[in-house]
Amino acid sequence: MKERDSKPATSRVDVSEVLGVLHDVSNALTVILGWVGAARAPSAPRDLVDDALSVIERRARMARDMAREALGAEGVEVDGLARMQAVDGIVAELLKALSQEATKGNVSLRVERRGPNVTILQAAAATQVLTNLLLNAIAFSPDSSTVTLDVDTSRGTANFRVSDEGPGIESSRRATLFSGGASTRPGGAGVGLRHAHALASACGGSLAIVDAHPPGAHFELGWPCMQGTPLPVRPSLRRLPLFAGRTFVVCDDDHDVAELLSTGLEARGADVVIASTGSALLNVLREHKQIDAVLLDRSPVAEQLVPVVDALASHPSRPAVLVITGAAEGLGVELASVRSLMLRKPFEMGDVIEGLAVVLGGTTDGPMSK
């Protein structure tokens, strides 16, 4: 069995896009933390706790799916939100999700609606952009002021205007506002509006600063309705369907490592089953007739290594084994009956991908156990 040394993986993701995704994940976490604080208050009523759990779950799923997309996954639906949703549903979710941030800022959220309740596609992306605009508006709003979300669907498109009563945007900054740069928002990174503008354009919409009566800033997001020309599918940042149709089993008793491996592999098209113990792995091997590879940490199977290796060797699909461990002494002999390759901890995700490609192909630049 050949040992692979760990080395840094080479990134092929556009850095500016990744920063934009991280910004939107940060927005989702801001919403989540606001509701966590409200739910943990000693006097929080049961219905508020229920609302908090609902918002936390939804925003956590959105954050997870944004992160998965940044890793290279295809679009993932969140309760149908990624594909389509009625405008009124989007607005209601935004008002509830951002109510805690508005309360902390002593700001009122107000909605003005005109036109029918149309359905839009790529609703998750629209929600990301609107969340960014509304959080910015709340952050720049003075005490006891109002942030207004004006929704007009009477002209065949969904137009969302976000207005605040803050200091507004200096004329010298308007021309470069969507191209990035230093942020004037406390704690801001200067990538939010750039990413929001790019995301709206990628989905067939538009984002612009609009002139309106002062005070404050006014942004308008245009989004085509479902009844119009279909929106282009929002592209993922990186598509690497290297393992489409493959089934992998991750056997590791470290929950974080198992989740990292699962997310990275699913992002590249694989179906992944997690087993945290030797007994769980044996059950998976009995229940699944087609397994392409097992990513195996030694510690959870240490007491059952012989039956595990026997089960791997006799499995109908003869799965390959990528051993990911910090203590591999003796494993070359123990795994002699299966195709295997060893990767020492610590490792990068790129090392795992490369190791799987080698062990699944059955060739390497040195001896590999058969």
C-alpha positions in Angstrom: 0.0 0.0 0.0 1.5 3.4 -1.0 1.5 6.3 1.3 0.6 9.8 0.0 2.1 12.9 1.5 -0.3 15.8 2.2 0.1 18.9 0.1 -2.0 22.0 -0.4 -4.8 21.8 -2.9 -4.8 24.3 -5.8 -7.9 26.5 -5.9 -9.7 27.1 -9.2 -12.5 29.2 -7.7 -12.7 32.9 -8.6 -11.7 34.7 -5.4 -14.1 37.6 -5.8 -17.0 35.2 -6.2 -16.0 33.3 -3.1 -15.7 36.5 -1.1 -19.3 37.3 -2.2 -20.5 33.9 -1.1 -18.8 34.3 2.2 -20.4 37.7 2.6 -23.9 36.2 2.1 -23.1 33.3 4.4 -22.1 36.0 7.0 -25.5 37.7 6.5 -27.3 34.4 7.1 -25.3 33.9 10.3 -26.1 37.5 11.4 -29.8 36.6 11.0 -29.4 33.3 12.8 -27.5 34.8 15.8 -30.1 37.5 16.2 -32.8 34.9 16.6 -30.7 32.7 18.8 -30.4 35.7 21.2 -34.1 36.3 21.1 -34.9 32.6 21.8 -32.5 32.4 24.7 -34.1 35.3 26.6 -35.5 34.0 29.9 -38.9 35.6 29.1 -39.1 34.3 25.5 -42.6 32.9 24.9 -43.0 29.6 23.2 -44.3 31.0 19.9 -41.2 33.2 19.6 -39.0 30.2 20.2 -40.9 28.3 17.5 -40.5 31.3 15.1 -36.8 31.4 16.0 -36.3 27.7 15.2 -38.1 28.1 11.9 -35.9 31.1 10.8 -32.7 29.5 12.1 -33.3 26.3 10.2 -34.2 28.1 6.9 -31.3 30.5 7.0 -28.9 27.7 8.1 -30.0 25.7 5.1 -29.4 28.7 2.8 -26.0 29.2 4.3 -25.1 25.6 3.9 -26.2 25.5 0.3 -24.3 28.7 -0.5 -21.2 27.0 0.9 -21.9 23.8 -1.0 -22.2 25.9 -4.2 -18.8 27.5 -3.5 -17.3 24.1 -3.2 -18.6 23.2 -6.7 -22.1 21.7 -6.1 -25.0 22.1 -8.5 -27.9 24.3 -7.3 -29.6 22.8 -4.3 -33.3 23.6 -3.5 -34.2 24.8 0.0 -37.8 23.8 0.5 -38.4 24.9 -3.2 -36.9 28.3 -2.5 -34.0 27.9 -4.9 -36.3 27.4 -7.9 -39.5 29.5 -7.4 -41.5 31.3 -4.9 -44.4 33.8 -4.8 -43.3 37.4 -4.1 -45.5 37.7 -1.0 -43.9 34.6 0.5 -40.4 36.1 -0.1 -41.4 39.4 1.5 -43.1 37.7 4.5 -39.9 35.6 5.1 -37.7 38.6 4.9 -39.8 40.6 7.4 -39.7 37.8 9.9 -36.1 36.9 9.4 -34.8 40.5 9.7 -37.1 41.6 12.5 -34.6 40.9 15.2 -31.9 43.0 13.5 -34.5 45.8 13.0 -35.4 45.7 16.7 -31.8 45.8 17.8 -31.3 48.9 15.6 -34.6 50.5 16.8 -35.7 50.6 13.2 -39.2 49.9 11.8 -39.6 47.7 8.7 -42.5 48.7 6.4 -43.8 47.1 3.2 -45.7 48.8 0.4 -47.3 46.4 -2.1 -48.8 47.0 -5.6 -49.7 44.5 -8.2 -50.5 40.8 -8.3 -48.7 38.1 -6.2 -46.5 36.8 -9.0 -44.0 34.0 -8.8 -40.3 34.4 -9.6 -37.6 31.9 -10.3 -34.2 31.8 -8.6 -35.9 33.0 -5.5 -33.0 32.1 -3.2 -30.8 34.5 -5.1 -33.4 37.2 -4.9 -33.6 36.6 -1.2 -29.8 36.9 -0.8 -29.8 40.2 -2.6 -32.7 41.7 -0.7 -31.2 40.5 2.6 -28.0 42.3 1.8 -29.9 45.5 0.9 -32.2 45.4 3.9 -29.3 44.7 6.4 -27.4 47.6 4.9 -30.4 49.9 5.2 -31.0 48.9 8.9 -27.3 49.4 9.7 -27.3 53.0 8.2 -30.7 54.0 9.6 -30.9 56.5 12.5 -32.8 55.7 15.7 -36.6 55.4 15.4 -36.5 55.6 11.6 -38.1 53.4 9.0 -36.8 51.1 6.3 -39.3 50.7 3.5 -39.5 47.8 1.1 -41.7 48.9 -1.8 -42.8 45.9 -4.0 -44.4 46.7 -7.4 -45.4 43.8 -9.7 -47.9 45.8 -11.8 -45.6 46.2 -14.8 -44.9 42.6 -15.6 -41.7 42.3 -13.5 -41.0 42.2 -9.8 -39.5 45.5 -8.7 -38.2 45.8 -5.1 -37.2 49.2 -3.8 -35.3 49.4 -0.5 -35.2 52.8 1.1 -33.8 54.1 4.3 -33.6 57.4 6.2 -29.9 57.4 6.7 -27.1 59.6 5.4 -27.5 58.4 1.8 -24.7 57.8 -0.7 -22.2 60.4 -1.7 -22.3 61.3 -5.4 -18.6 60.6 -5.6 -19.2 56.9 -4.6 -22.1 56.1 -6.9 -20.1 55.3 -10.0 -18.0 52.7 -8.2 -20.4 51.4 -5.6 -21.0 48.1 -7.4 -17.3 47.5 -8.2 -16.2 46.9 -4.6 -13.9 49.0 -2.4 -13.9 50.2 1.1 -17.3 49.9 3.0 -18.7 52.7 5.1 -20.9 50.2 7.0 -19.5 49.4 10.4 -17.8 46.0 10.1 -18.5 45.9 6.3 -16.0 44.3 4.0 -16.9 46.2 0.8 -18.0 43.1 -1.2 -21.7 42.9 -0.5 -23.1 45.3 -3.1 -20.6 44.1 -5.7 -21.7 40.6 -5.2 -25.4 41.5 -5.1 -25.1 43.4 -8.4 -23.3 40.4 -10.0 -25.8 37.9 -8.6 -28.8 39.9 -9.9 -27.3 40.2 -13.4 -26.4 36.5 -13.5 -30.1 35.6 -12.7 -31.5 38.0 -15.3 -32.3 40.8 -13.0 -30.8 44.3 -12.3 -29.7 46.3 -9.3 -29.3 50.0 -9.3 -29.1 53.1 -7.1 -32.2 55.3 -7.8 -32.8 58.9 -7.2 -35.6 59.6 -4.8 -36.5 62.2 -2.3 -33.9 62.5 0.4 -33.0 61.6 3.0 -31.5 58.2 2.7 -30.3 55.6 0.2 -32.6 54.0 -2.4 -31.9 50.8 -4.3 -34.1 49.1 -6.8 -33.9 45.4 -7.6 -35.6 44.3 -10.8 -36.5 40.5 -11.2 -38.3 38.9 -14.1 -41.5 37.1 -13.2 -42.2 33.5 -14.0 -44.8 34.4 -16.6 -42.1 36.2 -18.7 -38.9 34.9 -20.3 -37.5 32.1 -18.3 -34.5 33.1 -16.2 -31.1 31.6 -16.9 -30.1 29.0 -14.5 -27.8 30.5 -11.9 -24.4 29.0 -12.5 -22.5 27.4 -9.6 -19.1 28.8 -9.0 -17.4 25.6 -10.0 -18.8 22.4 -11.4 -16.6 19.4 -10.8 -18.8 16.3 -11.4 -15.8 14.1 -11.0 -17.7 11.4 -9.0 -21.2 11.6 -10.6 -22.9 8.3 -10.1 -20.4 7.1 -7.5 -21.3 5.9 -4.0 -18.8 6.5 -1.2 -18.8 5.5 2.4 -17.1 7.8 4.9 -16.1 6.0 8.1 -14.7 8.4 10.7 -15.7 8.9 14.3 -14.8 12.7 14.1 -18.1 14.3 13.2 -16.5 17.4 11.8 -14.1 15.5 9.5 -16.9 13.2 8.3 -19.1 16.2 7.5 -16.2 17.9 5.7 -15.5 14.9 3.6 -19.2 14.3 2.9 -19.8 17.9 1.8 -16.7 18.0 -0.5 -17.6 14.7 -2.2 -21.3 15.5 -2.6 -20.3 18.8 -4.2 -18.6 16.7 -6.8 -21.5 14.5 -7.6 -21.1 11.6 -5.3 -23.7 9.9 -3.1 -22.2 9.7 0.4 -23.1 7.5 3.4 -21.5 8.2 6.8 -20.7 5.5 9.3 -19.1 6.5 12.6 -18.3 3.0 14.0 -17.1 -0.4 12.7 -20.5 -1.9 13.3 -22.2 0.9 11.4 -19.8 0.3 8.5 -20.5 -3.4 8.5 -24.2 -2.6 8.3 -23.7 -0.2 5.4 -21.6 -2.9 3.5 -24.5 -5.4 4.0 -27.2 -3.0 3.0 -25.6 -1.3 -0.1 -24.8 -3.6 -3.0 -22.9 -0.9 -5.0 -20.1 1.0 -3.2 -17.3 2.4 -5.2 -15.0 3.4 -2.3 -14.7 3.6 1.4 -12.8 6.5 3.1 -11.6 4.8 6.2 -10.2 6.1 9.5 -8.6 3.3 11.5 -9.8 4.4 15.0 -13.5 3.6 14.6 -12.8 0.1 13.2 -9.8 -0.8 15.3 -11.7 -3.5 17.3 -13.4 -4.9 14.2 -10.7 -4.4 11.5 -10.6 -8.1 10.5 -14.4 -8.5 9.9 -14.4 -5.1 8.2 -11.6 -6.0 5.8 -13.3 -9.4 5.1 -16.5 -7.6 4.3 -14.7 -5.2 2.0 -12.9 -8.0 0.2 -16.1 -10.1 -0.3 -18.4 -7.2 -1.2 -20.0 -7.7 -4.6 -18.7 -4.3 -5.9 -15.2 -4.7 -4.5 -14.9 -1.1 -3.2 -11.6 0.6 -3.1 -10.3 1.9 0.2 -8.7 5.3 0.9 -7.3 5.1 4.4 -7.2 8.6 6.0 -5.3 8.2 9.3 -2.5 9.5 11.5 -1.4 6.0 12.6 -1.0 3.5 9.7 1.5 1.0 11.0 0.7 -2.5 9.9 -2.2 -1.5 7.7 -0.3 -2.5 4.5 -0.6 -6.2 5.6 -4.1 -5.9 7.1 -5.5 -4.4 3.9 -3.6 -6.6 1.5 -6.8 -8.2 0.2 -8.4 -4.9 -1.1 -7.4 -2.1 -3.4 -6.2 0.6 -1.0 -4.2 3.8 -0.7 -3.1 5.7 2.4 -3.4 9.4 3.1 -1.9 10.7 6.3 -3.6 13.3 8.4 -3.7 16.3 8.3 -4.9 16.5 4.7 -6.4 18.9 2.2 -9.6 18.2 0.3 -7.6 18.3 -2.9 -5.5 15.4 -1.6 -8.7 13.3 -0.9 -10.0 14.0 -4.5 -6.6 13.1 -6.0 -6.3 10.0 -3.9 -9.7 8.8 -4.8 -9.0 9.3 -8.5 -5.9 7.2 -8.1 -7.4 4.3 -6.1 -10.6 4.2 -8.3 -8.4 4.1 -11.4 -6.4 1.3 -10.0 -3.1 2.9 -11.0 -0.5 4.9 -9.2 3.1 5.9 -9.5 4.2 3.2 -7.1 3.0 -0.2 -5.7 -0.6 -0.3 -4.5 -2.1 -3.2 -2.7 -4.6 -5.2 -4.8 
